[in-house]
Amino acid sequence: MTTNFTSYSILVQSDTLCMLIYNINVGFLMGVISMFGLLSNIINVCVFVQQGFRDKFNISLFALAVSDIGTLLSSLIYSVCSSPLLGSASLPVDLFEVQNWIGGFPRGTFSRITNCVITYITFERCICVVFPIKVKGLITARVTVVTLVFIYLVMASIIIPPYLGLVVTWRFDSFSNRTILSMPFETNDGYAYIIAIANVHSFIQLVTYALIIACTIVLAEELRKQSKWRQKAAKANDISSKVARKKVNKTIRMIASMAVIYIVCYCTSVFQLVFCAVVPDYPWTMYDMYWIVFSFAILMESVNSSVGIFLYYTMSSKFRITFIRTFLACSQSKKFAISN
């Protein structure tokens, strides 16, 4: 969900409970989670580089880790600017504008890239299972690279224009009664463009959210059917049947887990977008509720970008083996990981 570009005075004039929840979620928890997520995704990138990029699924996970790093780095900046400690320092800077330009807008862009990459991963796996013969030679590693690069370039082209109109100047702030460093737009057209970007981001988020749910349902059902078919076909060989079922169940659990984590973490953000569409005056007539929901939404988006390492390590033996070989020197740990 893209940051709402409004005056910081709206937030600080909210009631004490709203400020407390916002400061805990955004000023503290999001910062802690973002720092952990940055470290975990750097580890993910190292593991994927070690594994190489011949596998198209590995390429997609690498692109996802990179977008998560961008999301978490900008989330960390956003969290630091939201910290009450920094706000009470009376810095001669408009922290809310800095927060948006350096943290909020990039965070929204990388978050939408994450949406698109996860959608591509789910959609690619879905059609490969439903139409294995027809698309086996069509969706190659090269096609995956081109698609992912296209996603990054399109999202970057959307967010870059506002920065071309950015100026840094000194202005008098009547709220704090002092002169501060500000980053306003040169023209009012900049604000209109930001609103347009927010609408595009909202559309992308809603569409990708719906696609991921639909693809996951289709994929899970198709895998369930294939599991039954393999079970019947392998009646003459119990060992082969068990191995086949185990592999299918692992795939189902892996995809279902990725989808459930994404759906749960982004449901608050989607709820906010839908509610804003249904009640246009919602941010202004119920701004306490808006900021509370917003704080939970961006917090959960940071959680989504941070927990991938747990999923990969517990459900992918290939990732686990590479991780241990790369970061752990204990031979017993290697044997344990390989045996499992």
ZARO-943956 format. One record per residue (C-alpha): x, y, z; residue in three letters. Coordinates in steps of 0.2 Angstrom, whole numbers. Layout:
# ZARO-943956
    east   north      up   residuo
       X       Y       Z       ALA
...
This chain:
# ZARO-943956
    east   north      up   residuo
       0       0       0       MET
       7      17      -5       THR
      10      30       8       THR
      -3      43      10       ASN
       5      60       5       PHE
      -3      71      18       THR
       2      84      31       SER
      11      76      46       TYR
       0      87      57       SER
     -15      76      53       ILE
      -6      62      62       LEU
       1      71      77       VAL
     -16      79      80       GLN
     -24      61      82       SER
     -28      54      99       ASP
     -16      46     110       THR
     -21      28     107       LEU
     -19      31      88       CYS
      -1      38      90       MET
       4      24     102       LEU
      -2      11      90       ILE
       7      19      75       TYR
      23      22      85       ASN
      24       4      91       ILE
      20      -3      74       ASN
      29       8      62       VAL
      42      17      73       GLY
      48       1      82       PHE
      41     -16      76       LEU
      43     -12      57       MET
      61      -6      60       GLY
      66     -22      70       VAL
      57     -33      57       ILE
      65     -24      43       SER
      83     -26      50       MET
      80     -45      52       PHE
      72     -46      35       GLY
      87     -37      26       LEU
      99     -49      34       LEU
      88     -65      30       SER
      86     -59      12       ASN
     104     -55       9       ILE
     107     -73      15       ILE
      94     -79       2       ASN
     103     -70     -12       VAL
     119     -78      -7       CYS
     111     -95      -7       VAL
     103     -92     -24       PHE
     119     -86     -32       VAL
     128    -101     -25       GLN
     114    -112     -33       GLN
     116    -104     -50       GLY
     102     -97     -62       PHE
      99    -112     -74       ARG
      83    -116     -65       ASP
      69    -103     -69       LYS
      61    -105     -52       PHE
      78    -101     -44       ASN
      79     -85     -55       ILE
      61     -80     -49       SER
      66     -82     -30       LEU
      82     -72     -33       PHE
      71     -58     -40       ALA
      59     -59     -26       LEU
      73     -58     -13       ALA
      80     -42     -22       VAL
      63     -34     -22       SER
      61     -39      -3       ASP
      78     -31       1       ILE
      72     -15      -8       GLY
      55     -16       2       THR
      64     -19      19       LEU
      77      -5      16       LEU
      64       8      12       SER
      53       2      26       SER
      68       3      38       LEU
      70      22      33       ILE
      52      25      35       TYR
      52      17      52       SER
      67      28      58       VAL
      59      44      52       CYS
      43      38      61       SER
      52      35      77       SER
      46      47      92       PRO
      64      49      97       LEU
      69      56      81       LEU
      54      67      80       GLY
      57      74      98       SER
      75      79      92       ALA
      68      95      84       SER
      78      92      68       LEU
      77     106      55       PRO
      70      94      43       VAL
      52      90      37       ASP
      53      71      43       LEU
      36      67      35       PHE
      42      73      18       GLU
      59      64      20       VAL
      49      49      25       GLN
      39      49      10       ASN
      52      53      -3       TRP
      66      41       3       ILE
      55      28      12       GLY
      37      28       7       GLY
      37      30     -12       PHE
      51      17     -14       PRO
      43       5      -2       ARG
      27       6     -11       GLY
      36       3     -28       THR
      46     -12     -22       PHE
      31     -19     -13       SER
      22     -19     -29       ARG
      36     -28     -38       ILE
      35     -41     -24       THR
      17     -43     -28       ASN
      20     -45     -47       CYS
      35     -57     -44       VAL
      25     -68     -33       ILE
      10     -68     -45       THR
      22     -73     -59       TYR
      29     -88     -48       ILE
      12     -94     -44       THR
       5     -92     -62       PHE
      20    -100     -70       GLU
      19    -115     -58       ARG
       0    -116     -61       CYS
       0    -117     -80       ILE
      15    -129     -79       CYS
       5    -141     -69       VAL
     -11    -139     -78       VAL
      -3    -139     -96       PHE
      14    -148     -93       PRO
      16    -153    -111       ILE
      11    -137    -120       LYS
      21    -124    -109       VAL
      36    -135    -105       LYS
      46    -128    -119       GLY
      38    -110    -119       LEU
      42    -104    -101       ILE
      61    -105    -101       THR
      74     -97     -90       ALA
      76     -84    -103       ARG
      58     -80    -103       VAL
      58     -79     -85       THR
      72     -67     -85       VAL
      64     -56     -98       VAL
      48     -56     -88       THR
      56     -51     -72       LEU
      66     -37     -79       VAL
      51     -30     -88       PHE
      42     -30     -71       ILE
      56     -20     -63       TYR
      58      -8     -77       LEU
      39      -4     -78       VAL
      38      -1     -60       MET
      54      10     -60       ALA
      47      20     -75       SER
      31      24     -65       ILE
      40      31     -49       ILE
      55      40     -57       ILE
      45      55     -65       PRO
      40      63     -48       PRO
      58      63     -42       TYR
      63      74     -58       LEU
      52      88     -50       GLY
      59      86     -33       LEU
      67     102     -25       VAL
      76     104      -8       VAL
      72     121       0       THR
      70     130      16       TRP
      52     135      22       ARG
      44     141      37       PHE
      33     128      46       ASP
      19     136      56       SER
      15     120      65       PHE
      33     120      73       SER
      36     139      72       ASN
      53     137      64       ARG
      62     136      47       THR
      65     118      41       ILE
      72     109      26       LEU
      58     104      14       SER
      56      94      -1       MET
      41     101     -10       PRO
      36      98     -28       PHE
      40     112     -41       GLU
      22     112     -47       THR
       5     106     -41       ASN
       6      93     -55       ASP
      17      83     -45       GLY
       4      80     -32       TYR
      -8      74     -45       ALA
       5      62     -52       TYR
       8      55     -35       ILE
     -11      52     -33       ILE
     -11      44     -50       ALA
       4      33     -45       ILE
      -6      28     -29       ALA
     -21      23     -40       ASN
     -10      12     -51       VAL
      -2       4     -36       HIS
     -19       0     -29       SER
     -25      -7     -45       PHE
      -9     -18     -47       ILE
     -11     -24     -29       GLN
     -29     -29     -30       LEU
     -27     -38     -47       VAL
     -11     -48     -41       THR
     -19     -52     -25       TYR
     -34     -59     -34       ALA
     -23     -69     -46       LEU
     -13     -77     -33       ILE
     -28     -83     -24       ILE
     -36     -90     -40       ALA
     -20     -98     -46       CYS
     -16    -106     -29       THR
     -34    -114     -29       ILE
     -32    -121     -46       VAL
     -14    -127     -43       LEU
     -19    -135     -26       ALA
     -34    -144     -34       GLU
     -24    -150     -49       GLU
     -10    -157     -38       LEU
     -23    -166     -28       ARG
     -30    -174     -43       LYS
     -12    -179     -49       GLN
      -9    -186     -32       SER
     -24    -198     -33       LYS
     -19    -202     -51       TRP
      -1    -207     -46       ARG
      -7    -217     -31       GLN
     -18    -227     -43       LYS
      -5    -229     -56       ALA
       8    -235     -43       ALA
      -2    -248     -34       LYS
      10    -261     -40       ALA
      24    -253     -32       ASN
      21    -246     -14       ASP
      38    -238     -13       ILE
      36    -228     -29       SER
      19    -223     -24       SER
      25    -216      -7       LYS
      39    -206     -15       VAL
      27    -199     -28       ALA
      15    -194     -15       ARG
      28    -186      -4       LYS
      35    -176     -18       LYS
      17    -170     -23       VAL
      13    -166      -5       ASN
      29    -156      -3       LYS
      25    -146     -18       THR
       8    -142     -12       ILE
      14    -137       5       ARG
      27    -126      -2       MET
      15    -117     -14       ILE
       1    -116      -1       ALA
      13    -109      12       SER
      19     -95       1       MET
       2     -91      -4       ALA
      -5     -91      13       VAL
       9     -80      20       ILE
       6     -68       6       TYR
     -13     -68       8       ILE
     -13     -66      26       VAL
       1     -52      26       CYS
      -8     -42      13       TYR
     -26     -44      18       CYS
     -25     -28      29       THR
     -18     -18      15       SER
     -31     -25       3       VAL
     -45     -21      15       PHE
     -38      -3      17       GLN
     -39      -1      -2       LEU
     -56      -8      -4       VAL
     -63       3      10       PHE
     -55      18       3       CYS
     -63      15     -14       ALA
     -80      11      -6       VAL
     -79      26       6       VAL
     -69      40      -3       PRO
     -69      52      13       ASP
     -63      38      24       TYR
     -45      44      26       PRO
     -51      62      31       TRP
     -67      58      41       THR
     -59      43      51       MET
     -41      47      50       TYR
     -37      39      67       ASP
     -44      23      60       MET
     -35      25      44       TYR
     -18      27      52       TRP
     -20      13      63       ILE
     -25       1      49       VAL
     -11       9      38       PHE
       2       5      52       SER
      -4     -13      53       PHE
      -4     -15      34       ALA
      14      -9      31       ILE
      20     -19      46       LEU
      13     -35      39       MET
      20     -31      22       GLU
      37     -30      30       SER
      34     -47      39       VAL
      29     -55      22       ASN
      46     -49      15       SER
      56     -56      30       SER
      50     -74      33       VAL
      55     -82      16       GLY
      71     -89      23       ILE
      61    -100      36       PHE
      50    -106      22       LEU
      64    -110      10       TYR
      75    -118      24       TYR
      61    -130      31       THR
      53    -135      15       MET
      67    -135       2       SER
      81    -148       5       SER
      91    -140     -10       LYS
      91    -123      -1       PHE
      95    -130      16       ARG
     110    -140       9       ILE
     117    -124       0       THR
     114    -114      15       PHE
     123    -125      27       ILE
     137    -128      14       ARG
     139    -109      12       THR
     137    -102      30       PHE
     140    -117      42       LEU
     156    -127      43       ALA
     150    -141      54       CYS
     151    -157      45       SER
     138    -166      56       GLN
     125    -152      52       SER
     129    -156      33       LYS
     125    -174      36       LYS
     109    -171      45       PHE
     103    -159      32       ALA
     107    -170      18       ILE
      99    -185      26       SER
      83    -176      29       ASN
